Amino acid sequence: MKVVIDAMGGDNAPQEIVKGAIEAAKEYGLDIILVGAEEKVNKEIQKYDISGLNIEVVNATEVIENNESPTMAIRRKKIHH
């Protein structure tokens, strides 16, 4: 099963998000796609042995901040395909 995770969402991101994603990939055999600031996410991934795991990082150049209206942010921010 493939799971897409916002690596920049939540407290202590991306450290705790990456750690949890790697644990889930190991425990449940999941394919993980981490979306976020590619450089920061890759820096965290390098702290772990992910050999044999299918973990991909997709760069997100913009982030919706906690103080932003999701609807307005989606309208104003760029979408890259």
KOLBAFI-35030 format. One record per atom (N, C-alpha, C, O): x, y, z; chain; atom name; residue in three letters; residue number from 1. Coordinates in Angstrom, 2 decimals. Layout:
N
east=X north=Y up=Z mol=A atom=CA type=ALA seq=NUM
...
END
This chain:
81
east=0.84 north=-1.17 up=0.00 mol=A atom=N type=MET seq=1
east=0.00 north=0.00 up=0.00 mol=A atom=CA type=MET seq=1
east=0.89 north=1.24 up=0.00 mol=A atom=C type=MET seq=1
east=1.91 north=1.27 up=0.69 mol=A atom=O type=MET seq=1
east=0.52 north=2.24 up=-0.76 mol=A atom=N type=LYS seq=2
east=1.27 north=3.49 up=-0.85 mol=A atom=CA type=LYS seq=2
east=0.56 north=4.54 up=0.00 mol=A atom=C type=LYS seq=2
east=-0.65 north=4.72 up=-0.11 mol=A atom=O type=LYS seq=2
east=1.34 north=5.24 up=0.84 mol=A atom=N type=VAL seq=3
east=0.79 north=6.26 up=1.73 mol=A atom=CA type=VAL seq=3
east=1.55 north=7.57 up=1.48 mol=A atom=C type=VAL seq=3
east=2.78 north=7.59 up=1.46 mol=A atom=O type=VAL seq=3
east=0.79 north=8.66 up=1.29 mol=A atom=N type=VAL seq=4
east=1.37 north=9.98 up=1.09 mol=A atom=CA type=VAL seq=4
east=1.23 north=10.75 up=2.40 mol=A atom=C type=VAL seq=4
east=0.14 north=10.81 up=2.98 mol=A atom=O type=VAL seq=4
east=2.35 north=11.34 up=2.86 mol=A atom=N type=ILE seq=5
east=2.37 north=12.00 up=4.16 mol=A atom=CA type=ILE seq=5
east=2.91 north=13.42 up=4.01 mol=A atom=C type=ILE seq=5
east=3.91 north=13.64 up=3.32 mol=A atom=O type=ILE seq=5
east=2.25 north=14.37 up=4.66 mol=A atom=N type=ASP seq=6
east=2.73 north=15.75 up=4.74 mol=A atom=CA type=ASP seq=6
east=3.85 north=15.76 up=5.77 mol=A atom=C type=ASP seq=6
east=3.60 north=15.73 up=6.98 mol=A atom=O type=ASP seq=6
east=5.08 north=15.82 up=5.30 mol=A atom=N type=ALA seq=7
east=6.23 north=15.75 up=6.19 mol=A atom=CA type=ALA seq=7
east=6.43 north=17.03 up=6.99 mol=A atom=C type=ALA seq=7
east=7.17 north=17.03 up=7.98 mol=A atom=O type=ALA seq=7
east=5.79 north=18.11 up=6.59 mol=A atom=N type=MET seq=8
east=5.97 north=19.38 up=7.26 mol=A atom=CA type=MET seq=8
east=4.81 north=19.71 up=8.21 mol=A atom=C type=MET seq=8
east=4.83 north=20.75 up=8.87 mol=A atom=O type=MET seq=8
east=3.81 north=18.85 up=8.27 mol=A atom=N type=GLY seq=9
east=2.64 north=19.10 up=9.11 mol=A atom=CA type=GLY seq=9
east=2.82 north=18.52 up=10.49 mol=A atom=C type=GLY seq=9
east=3.37 north=17.43 up=10.64 mol=A atom=O type=GLY seq=9
east=2.35 north=19.22 up=11.49 mol=A atom=N type=GLY seq=10
east=2.41 north=18.70 up=12.85 mol=A atom=CA type=GLY seq=10
east=3.57 north=19.24 up=13.65 mol=A atom=C type=GLY seq=10
east=4.45 north=19.91 up=13.12 mol=A atom=O type=GLY seq=10
east=3.56 north=18.93 up=14.92 mol=A atom=N type=ASP seq=11
east=4.61 north=19.39 up=15.82 mol=A atom=CA type=ASP seq=11
east=5.90 north=18.65 up=15.52 mol=A atom=C type=ASP seq=11
east=5.90 north=17.47 up=15.16 mol=A atom=O type=ASP seq=11
east=7.01 north=19.35 up=15.68 mol=A atom=N type=ASN seq=12
east=8.35 north=18.79 up=15.49 mol=A atom=CA type=ASN seq=12
east=8.56 north=18.21 up=14.10 mol=A atom=C type=ASN seq=12
east=9.25 north=17.20 up=13.93 mol=A atom=O type=ASN seq=12
east=7.96 north=18.85 up=13.12 mol=A atom=N type=ALA seq=13
east=8.15 north=18.41 up=11.73 mol=A atom=CA type=ALA seq=13
east=9.44 north=19.00 up=11.19 mol=A atom=C type=ALA seq=13
east=9.79 north=20.11 up=11.57 mol=A atom=O type=ALA seq=13
east=10.16 north=18.34 up=10.34 mol=A atom=N type=PRO seq=14
east=9.85 north=17.03 up=9.80 mol=A atom=CA type=PRO seq=14
east=10.42 north=15.87 up=10.61 mol=A atom=C type=PRO seq=14
east=10.22 north=14.71 up=10.25 mol=A atom=O type=PRO seq=14
east=11.13 north=16.15 up=11.69 mol=A atom=N type=GLN seq=15
east=11.81 north=15.09 up=12.44 mol=A atom=CA type=GLN seq=15
east=10.87 north=13.97 up=12.86 mol=A atom=C type=GLN seq=15
east=11.10 north=12.81 up=12.51 mol=A atom=O type=GLN seq=15
east=9.82 north=14.29 up=13.58 mol=A atom=N type=GLU seq=16
east=8.93 north=13.25 up=14.09 mol=A atom=CA type=GLU seq=16
east=8.10 north=12.60 up=12.99 mol=A atom=C type=GLU seq=16
east=7.78 north=11.42 up=13.07 mol=A atom=O type=GLU seq=16
east=7.77 north=13.37 up=11.97 mol=A atom=N type=ILE seq=17
east=6.98 north=12.82 up=10.87 mol=A atom=CA type=ILE seq=17
east=7.81 north=11.78 up=10.12 mol=A atom=C type=ILE seq=17
east=7.33 north=10.69 up=9.81 mol=A atom=O type=ILE seq=17
east=9.06 north=12.13 up=9.82 mol=A atom=N type=VAL seq=18
east=9.95 north=11.19 up=9.10 mol=A atom=CA type=VAL seq=18
east=10.17 north=9.94 up=9.94 mol=A atom=C type=VAL seq=18
east=10.11 north=8.82 up=9.43 mol=A atom=O type=VAL seq=18
east=10.44 north=10.12 up=11.21 mol=A atom=N type=LYS seq=19
east=10.66 north=8.98 up=12.11 mol=A atom=CA type=LYS seq=19
east=9.46 north=8.04 up=12.10 mol=A atom=C type=LYS seq=19
east=9.61 north=6.83 up=11.97 mol=A atom=O type=LYS seq=19
east=8.27 north=8.60 up=12.24 mol=A atom=N type=GLY seq=20
east=7.05 north=7.78 up=12.25 mol=A atom=CA type=GLY seq=20
east=6.79 north=7.10 up=10.92 mol=A atom=C type=GLY seq=20
east=6.35 north=5.95 up=10.88 mol=A atom=O type=GLY seq=20
east=7.08 north=7.81 up=9.83 mol=A atom=N type=ALA seq=21
east=6.88 north=7.23 up=8.49 mol=A atom=CA type=ALA seq=21
east=7.82 north=6.04 up=8.27 mol=A atom=C type=ALA seq=21
east=7.41 north=5.02 up=7.71 mol=A atom=O type=ALA seq=21
east=9.05 north=6.18 up=8.70 mol=A atom=N type=ILE seq=22
east=10.01 north=5.09 up=8.55 mol=A atom=CA type=ILE seq=22
east=9.60 north=3.89 up=9.41 mol=A atom=C type=ILE seq=22
east=9.68 north=2.75 up=8.96 mol=A atom=O type=ILE seq=22
east=9.16 north=4.16 up=10.63 mol=A atom=N type=GLU seq=23
east=8.70 north=3.07 up=11.50 mol=A atom=CA type=GLU seq=23
east=7.50 north=2.35 up=10.87 mol=A atom=C type=GLU seq=23
east=7.43 north=1.12 up=10.91 mol=A atom=O type=GLU seq=23
east=6.57 north=3.11 up=10.30 mol=A atom=N type=ALA seq=24
east=5.40 north=2.50 up=9.66 mol=A atom=CA type=ALA seq=24
east=5.79 north=1.69 up=8.44 mol=A atom=C type=ALA seq=24
east=5.25 north=0.61 up=8.21 mol=A atom=O type=ALA seq=24
east=6.74 north=2.21 up=7.65 mol=A atom=N type=ALA seq=25
east=7.21 north=1.48 up=6.47 mol=A atom=CA type=ALA seq=25
east=7.82 north=0.15 up=6.87 mol=A atom=C type=ALA seq=25
east=7.58 north=-0.87 up=6.22 mol=A atom=O type=ALA seq=25
east=8.59 north=0.15 up=7.94 mol=A atom=N type=LYS seq=26
east=9.23 north=-1.08 up=8.42 mol=A atom=CA type=LYS seq=26
east=8.19 north=-2.06 up=8.99 mol=A atom=C type=LYS seq=26
east=8.20 north=-3.24 up=8.66 mol=A atom=O type=LYS seq=26
east=7.31 north=-1.56 up=9.83 mol=A atom=N type=GLU seq=27
east=6.36 north=-2.43 up=10.53 mol=A atom=CA type=GLU seq=27
east=5.27 north=-2.98 up=9.62 mol=A atom=C type=GLU seq=27
east=4.87 north=-4.14 up=9.76 mol=A atom=O type=GLU seq=27
east=4.79 north=-2.16 up=8.69 mol=A atom=N type=TYR seq=28
east=3.64 north=-2.56 up=7.88 mol=A atom=CA type=TYR seq=28
east=3.97 north=-2.80 up=6.40 mol=A atom=C type=TYR seq=28
east=3.08 north=-3.13 up=5.62 mol=A atom=O type=TYR seq=28
east=5.23 north=-2.63 up=6.03 mol=A atom=N type=GLY seq=29
east=5.62 north=-2.84 up=4.63 mol=A atom=CA type=GLY seq=29
east=5.01 north=-1.84 up=3.67 mol=A atom=C type=GLY seq=29
east=4.71 north=-2.18 up=2.53 mol=A atom=O type=GLY seq=29
east=4.84 north=-0.60 up=4.13 mol=A atom=N type=LEU seq=30
east=4.21 north=0.43 up=3.31 mol=A atom=CA type=LEU seq=30
east=5.21 north=1.11 up=2.39 mol=A atom=C type=LEU seq=30
east=6.39 north=1.23 up=2.71 mol=A atom=O type=LEU seq=30
east=4.73 north=1.55 up=1.24 mol=A atom=N type=ASP seq=31
east=5.49 north=2.45 up=0.37 mol=A atom=CA type=ASP seq=31
east=5.11 north=3.86 up=0.83 mol=A atom=C type=ASP seq=31
east=3.92 north=4.18 up=0.91 mol=A atom=O type=ASP seq=31
east=6.10 north=4.67 up=1.12 mol=A atom=N type=ILE seq=32
east=5.85 north=6.00 up=1.69 mol=A atom=CA type=ILE seq=32
east=6.29 north=7.09 up=0.72 mol=A atom=C type=ILE seq=32
east=7.37 north=7.02 up=0.14 mol=A atom=O type=ILE seq=32
east=5.44 north=8.09 up=0.56 mol=A atom=N type=ILE seq=33
east=5.79 north=9.31 up=-0.16 mol=A atom=CA type=ILE seq=33
east=5.70 north=10.44 up=0.84 mol=A atom=C type=ILE seq=33
east=4.62 north=10.73 up=1.36 mol=A atom=O type=ILE seq=33
east=6.84 north=11.08 up=1.13 mol=A atom=N type=LEU seq=34
east=6.88 north=12.20 up=2.04 mol=A atom=CA type=LEU seq=34
east=6.88 north=13.49 up=1.22 mol=A atom=C type=LEU seq=34
east=7.73 north=13.67 up=0.35 mol=A atom=O type=LEU seq=34
east=5.93 north=14.38 up=1.49 mol=A atom=N type=VAL seq=35
east=5.82 north=15.64 up=0.77 mol=A atom=CA type=VAL seq=35
east=6.23 north=16.76 up=1.70 mol=A atom=C type=VAL seq=35
east=5.71 north=16.88 up=2.81 mol=A atom=O type=VAL seq=35
east=7.19 north=17.58 up=1.24 mol=A atom=N type=GLY seq=36
east=7.64 north=18.69 up=2.07 mol=A atom=CA type=GLY seq=36
east=8.90 north=19.31 up=1.51 mol=A atom=C type=GLY seq=36
east=9.25 north=19.10 up=0.35 mol=A atom=O type=GLY seq=36
east=9.56 north=20.10 up=2.35 mol=A atom=N type=ALA seq=37
east=10.82 north=20.75 up=1.96 mol=A atom=CA type=ALA seq=37
east=11.86 north=19.65 up=1.77 mol=A atom=C type=ALA seq=37
east=12.40 north=19.10 up=2.73 mol=A atom=O type=ALA seq=37
east=12.14 north=19.35 up=0.50 mol=A atom=N type=GLU seq=38
east=12.96 north=18.19 up=0.14 mol=A atom=CA type=GLU seq=38
east=14.29 north=18.13 up=0.89 mol=A atom=C type=GLU seq=38
east=14.68 north=17.07 up=1.38 mol=A atom=O type=GLU seq=38
east=14.98 north=19.24 up=0.97 mol=A atom=N type=GLU seq=39
east=16.30 north=19.26 up=1.63 mol=A atom=CA type=GLU seq=39
east=16.18 north=18.88 up=3.11 mol=A atom=C type=GLU seq=39
east=16.98 north=18.09 up=3.61 mol=A atom=O type=GLU seq=39
east=15.20 north=19.44 up=3.80 mol=A atom=N type=LYS seq=40
east=15.01 north=19.14 up=5.22 mol=A atom=CA type=LYS seq=40
east=14.57 north=17.69 up=5.43 mol=A atom=C type=LYS seq=40
east=15.04 north=17.02 up=6.35 mol=A atom=O type=LYS seq=40
east=13.68 north=17.22 up=4.59 mol=A atom=N type=VAL seq=41
east=13.18 north=15.84 up=4.72 mol=A atom=CA type=VAL seq=41
east=14.31 north=14.85 up=4.46 mol=A atom=C type=VAL seq=41
east=14.48 north=13.89 up=5.21 mol=A atom=O type=VAL seq=41
east=15.07 north=15.07 up=3.40 mol=A atom=N type=ASN seq=42
east=16.19 north=14.16 up=3.10 mol=A atom=CA type=ASN seq=42
east=17.24 north=14.17 up=4.20 mol=A atom=C type=ASN seq=42
east=17.83 north=13.13 up=4.49 mol=A atom=O type=ASN seq=42
east=17.47 north=15.33 up=4.81 mol=A atom=N type=LYS seq=43
east=18.43 north=15.42 up=5.92 mol=A atom=CA type=LYS seq=43
east=17.99 north=14.52 up=7.08 mol=A atom=C type=LYS seq=43
east=18.81 north=13.87 up=7.72 mol=A atom=O type=LYS seq=43
east=16.69 north=14.50 up=7.34 mol=A atom=N type=GLU seq=44
east=16.16 north=13.65 up=8.41 mol=A atom=CA type=GLU seq=44
east=16.25 north=12.17 up=8.05 mol=A atom=C type=GLU seq=44
east=16.61 north=11.34 up=8.88 mol=A atom=O type=GLU seq=44
east=15.91 north=11.85 up=6.81 mol=A atom=N type=ILE seq=45
east=15.95 north=10.46 up=6.35 mol=A atom=CA type=ILE seq=45
east=17.35 north=9.87 up=6.49 mol=A atom=C type=ILE seq=45
east=17.50 north=8.70 up=6.81 mol=A atom=O type=ILE seq=45
east=18.37 north=10.69 up=6.25 mol=A atom=N type=GLN seq=46
east=19.75 north=10.23 up=6.31 mol=A atom=CA type=GLN seq=46
east=20.16 north=9.74 up=7.70 mol=A atom=C type=GLN seq=46
east=21.18 north=9.06 up=7.84 mol=A atom=O type=GLN seq=46
east=19.39 north=10.06 up=8.70 mol=A atom=N type=LYS seq=47
east=19.68 north=9.63 up=10.07 mol=A atom=CA type=LYS seq=47
east=19.31 north=8.16 up=10.31 mol=A atom=C type=LYS seq=47
east=19.65 north=7.59 up=11.35 mol=A atom=O type=LYS seq=47
east=18.60 north=7.56 up=9.35 mol=A atom=N type=TYR seq=48
east=18.06 north=6.21 up=9.53 mol=A atom=CA type=TYR seq=48
east=18.57 north=5.26 up=8.45 mol=A atom=C type=TYR seq=48
east=18.96 north=5.68 up=7.36 mol=A atom=O type=TYR seq=48
east=18.55 north=3.98 up=8.78 mol=A atom=N type=ASP seq=49
east=18.83 north=2.94 up=7.79 mol=A atom=CA type=ASP seq=49
east=17.51 north=2.60 up=7.11 mol=A atom=C type=ASP seq=49
east=16.64 north=1.98 up=7.70 mol=A atom=O type=ASP seq=49
east=17.38 north=3.03 up=5.86 mol=A atom=N type=ILE seq=50
east=16.12 north=2.76 up=5.14 mol=A atom=CA type=ILE seq=50
east=16.33 north=1.74 up=4.03 mol=A atom=C type=ILE seq=50
east=15.52 north=1.65 up=3.10 mol=A atom=O type=ILE seq=50
east=17.42 north=0.98 up=4.10 mol=A atom=N type=SER seq=51
east=17.67 north=-0.02 up=3.07 mol=A atom=CA type=SER seq=51
east=16.51 north=-1.01 up=3.03 mol=A atom=C type=SER seq=51
east=16.04 north=-1.49 up=4.06 mol=A atom=O type=SER seq=51
east=16.05 north=-1.30 up=1.82 mol=A atom=N type=GLY seq=52
east=14.94 north=-2.21 up=1.62 mol=A atom=CA type=GLY seq=52
east=13.57 north=-1.56 up=1.73 mol=A atom=C type=GLY seq=52
east=12.56 north=-2.21 up=1.49 mol=A atom=O type=GLY seq=52
east=13.54 north=-0.28 up=2.08 mol=A atom=N type=LEU seq=53
east=12.26 north=0.44 up=2.19 mol=A atom=CA type=LEU seq=53
east=12.02 north=1.27 up=0.94 mol=A atom=C type=LEU seq=53
east=12.96 north=1.75 up=0.31 mol=A atom=O type=LEU seq=53
east=10.76 north=1.43 up=0.59 mol=A atom=N type=ASN seq=54
east=10.40 north=2.25 up=-0.56 mol=A atom=CA type=ASN seq=54
east=9.89 north=3.59 up=-0.03 mol=A atom=C type=ASN seq=54
east=8.70 north=3.75 up=0.26 mol=A atom=O type=ASN seq=54
east=10.81 north=4.55 up=0.10 mol=A atom=N type=ILE seq=55
east=10.48 north=5.88 up=0.60 mol=A atom=CA type=ILE seq=55
east=10.91 north=6.90 up=-0.43 mol=A atom=C type=ILE seq=55
east=12.07 north=6.94 up=-0.85 mol=A atom=O type=ILE seq=55
east=9.96 north=7.72 up=-0.84 mol=A atom=N type=GLU seq=56
east=10.18 north=8.74 up=-1.87 mol=A atom=CA type=GLU seq=56
east=9.89 north=10.11 up=-1.24 mol=A atom=C type=GLU seq=56
east=9.01 north=10.24 up=-0.39 mol=A atom=O type=GLU seq=56
east=10.64 north=11.13 up=-1.68 mol=A atom=N type=VAL seq=57
east=10.41 north=12.49 up=-1.21 mol=A atom=CA type=VAL seq=57
east=9.96 north=13.33 up=-2.40 mol=A atom=C type=VAL seq=57
east=10.60 north=13.32 up=-3.45 mol=A atom=O type=VAL seq=57
east=8.86 north=14.05 up=-2.22 mol=A atom=N type=VAL seq=58
east=8.35 north=14.97 up=-3.23 mol=A atom=CA type=VAL seq=58
east=8.48 north=16.37 up=-2.66 mol=A atom=C type=VAL seq=58
east=7.96 north=16.66 up=-1.58 mol=A atom=O type=VAL seq=58
east=9.18 north=17.23 up=-3.38 mol=A atom=N type=ASN seq=59
east=9.42 north=18.59 up=-2.92 mol=A atom=CA type=ASN seq=59
east=8.15 north=19.43 up=-2.97 mol=A atom=C type=ASN seq=59
east=7.43 north=19.42 up=-3.97 mol=A atom=O type=ASN seq=59
east=7.90 north=20.15 up=-1.89 mol=A atom=N type=ALA seq=60
east=6.80 north=21.11 up=-1.84 mol=A atom=CA type=ALA seq=60
east=7.42 north=22.48 up=-1.62 mol=A atom=C type=ALA seq=60
east=8.06 north=22.72 up=-0.60 mol=A atom=O type=ALA seq=60
east=7.23 north=23.37 up=-2.58 mol=A atom=N type=THR seq=61
east=7.86 north=24.68 up=-2.50 mol=A atom=CA type=THR seq=61
east=7.06 north=25.66 up=-1.67 mol=A atom=C type=THR seq=61
east=7.58 north=26.69 up=-1.24 mol=A atom=O type=THR seq=61
east=5.77 north=25.36 up=-1.44 mol=A atom=N type=GLU seq=62
east=4.94 north=26.26 up=-0.65 mol=A atom=CA type=GLU seq=62
east=4.23 north=25.46 up=0.43 mol=A atom=C type=GLU seq=62
east=3.95 north=24.27 up=0.28 mol=A atom=O type=GLU seq=62
east=3.95 north=26.15 up=1.53 mol=A atom=N type=VAL seq=63
east=3.33 north=25.51 up=2.69 mol=A atom=CA type=VAL seq=63
east=2.13 north=26.34 up=3.12 mol=A atom=C type=VAL seq=63
east=2.19 north=27.57 up=3.09 mol=A atom=O type=VAL seq=63
east=1.07 north=25.70 up=3.52 mol=A atom=N type=ILE seq=64
east=-0.07 north=26.40 up=4.10 mol=A atom=CA type=ILE seq=64
east=0.19 north=26.49 up=5.60 mol=A atom=C type=ILE seq=64
east=0.24 north=25.48 up=6.30 mol=A atom=O type=ILE seq=64
east=0.35 north=27.71 up=6.08 mol=A atom=N type=GLU seq=65
east=0.67 north=27.95 up=7.49 mol=A atom=CA type=GLU seq=65
east=-0.59 north=27.81 up=8.34 mol=A atom=C type=GLU seq=65
east=-1.71 north=27.88 up=7.82 mol=A atom=O type=GLU seq=65
east=-0.41 north=27.63 up=9.65 mol=A atom=N type=ASN seq=66
east=-1.53 north=27.46 up=10.57 mol=A atom=CA type=ASN seq=66
east=-2.46 north=28.66 up=10.60 mol=A atom=C type=ASN seq=66
east=-3.67 north=28.51 up=10.82 mol=A atom=O type=ASN seq=66
east=-1.93 north=29.85 up=10.38 mol=A atom=N type=ASN seq=67
east=-2.75 north=31.05 up=10.47 mol=A atom=CA type=ASN seq=67
east=-3.46 north=31.40 up=9.16 mol=A atom=C type=ASN seq=67
east=-4.16 north=32.40 up=9.09 mol=A atom=O type=ASN seq=67
east=-3.28 north=30.59 up=8.12 mol=A atom=N type=GLU seq=68
east=-3.89 north=30.84 up=6.82 mol=A atom=CA type=GLU seq=68
east=-5.21 north=30.10 up=6.66 mol=A atom=C type=GLU seq=68
east=-5.38 north=28.98 up=7.15 mol=A atom=O type=GLU seq=68
east=-6.12 north=30.73 up=5.98 mol=A atom=N type=SER seq=69
east=-7.35 north=30.06 up=5.60 mol=A atom=CA type=SER seq=69
east=-7.01 north=29.06 up=4.50 mol=A atom=C type=SER seq=69
east=-6.45 north=29.45 up=3.48 mol=A atom=O type=SER seq=69
east=-7.33 north=27.78 up=4.67 mol=A atom=N type=PRO seq=70
east=-7.00 north=26.79 up=3.64 mol=A atom=CA type=PRO seq=70
east=-7.57 north=27.15 up=2.27 mol=A atom=C type=PRO seq=70
east=-6.90 north=26.96 up=1.25 mol=A atom=O type=PRO seq=70
east=-8.78 north=27.66 up=2.25 mol=A atom=N type=THR seq=71
east=-9.40 north=28.01 up=0.96 mol=A atom=CA type=THR seq=71
east=-8.63 north=29.11 up=0.26 mol=A atom=C type=THR seq=71
east=-8.37 north=29.03 up=-0.94 mol=A atom=O type=THR seq=71
east=-8.25 north=30.15 up=1.00 mol=A atom=N type=MET seq=72
east=-7.50 north=31.26 up=0.40 mol=A atom=CA type=MET seq=72
east=-6.10 north=30.82 up=0.00 mol=A atom=C type=MET seq=72
east=-5.60 north=31.23 up=-1.05 mol=A atom=O type=MET seq=72
east=-5.48 north=30.00 up=0.80 mol=A atom=N type=ALA seq=73
east=-4.13 north=29.53 up=0.49 mol=A atom=CA type=ALA seq=73
east=-4.13 north=28.72 up=-0.81 mol=A atom=C type=ALA seq=73
east=-3.23 north=28.87 up=-1.64 mol=A atom=O type=ALA seq=73
east=-5.12 north=27.86 up=-0.98 mol=A atom=N type=ILE seq=74
east=-5.20 north=27.05 up=-2.19 mol=A atom=CA type=ILE seq=74
east=-5.38 north=27.94 up=-3.42 mol=A atom=C type=ILE seq=74
east=-4.82 north=27.67 up=-4.48 mol=A atom=O type=ILE seq=74
east=-6.16 north=28.99 up=-3.27 mol=A atom=N type=ARG seq=75
east=-6.37 north=29.91 up=-4.40 mol=A atom=CA type=ARG seq=75
east=-5.13 north=30.70 up=-4.75 mol=A atom=C type=ARG seq=75
east=-4.89 north=30.98 up=-5.92 mol=A atom=O type=ARG seq=75
east=-4.32 north=31.07 up=-3.75 mol=A atom=N type=ARG seq=76
east=-3.17 north=31.96 up=-3.96 mol=A atom=CA type=ARG seq=76
east=-1.86 north=31.24 up=-4.25 mol=A atom=C type=ARG seq=76
east=-0.99 north=31.80 up=-4.91 mol=A atom=O type=ARG seq=76
east=-1.72 north=30.04 up=-3.80 mol=A atom=N type=LYS seq=77
east=-0.43 north=29.35 up=-3.94 mol=A atom=CA type=LYS seq=77
east=-0.39 north=28.53 up=-5.21 mol=A atom=C type=LYS seq=77
east=-1.41 north=28.06 up=-5.71 mol=A atom=O type=LYS seq=77
east=0.82 north=28.37 up=-5.70 mol=A atom=N type=LYS seq=78
east=1.02 north=27.65 up=-6.95 mol=A atom=CA type=LYS seq=78
east=0.84 north=26.15 up=-6.76 mol=A atom=C type=LYS seq=78
east=1.18 north=25.59 up=-5.72 mol=A atom=O type=LYS seq=78
east=0.30 north=25.53 up=-7.77 mol=A atom=N type=ILE seq=79
east=0.17 north=24.07 up=-7.79 mol=A atom=CA type=ILE seq=79
east=1.09 north=23.54 up=-8.88 mol=A atom=C type=ILE seq=79
east=0.98 north=23.94 up=-10.04 mol=A atom=O type=ILE seq=79
east=1.99 north=22.64 up=-8.50 mol=A atom=N type=HIS seq=80
east=2.92 north=22.05 up=-9.46 mol=A atom=CA type=HIS seq=80
east=2.54 north=20.60 up=-9.68 mol=A atom=C type=HIS seq=80
east=2.25 north=19.87 up=-8.73 mol=A atom=O type=HIS seq=80
east=2.54 north=20.19 up=-10.91 mol=A atom=N type=HIS seq=81
east=2.20 north=18.80 up=-11.23 mol=A atom=CA type=HIS seq=81
east=3.42 north=18.05 up=-11.65 mol=A atom=C type=HIS seq=81
east=3.34 north=16.87 up=-11.96 mol=A atom=O type=HIS seq=81
END
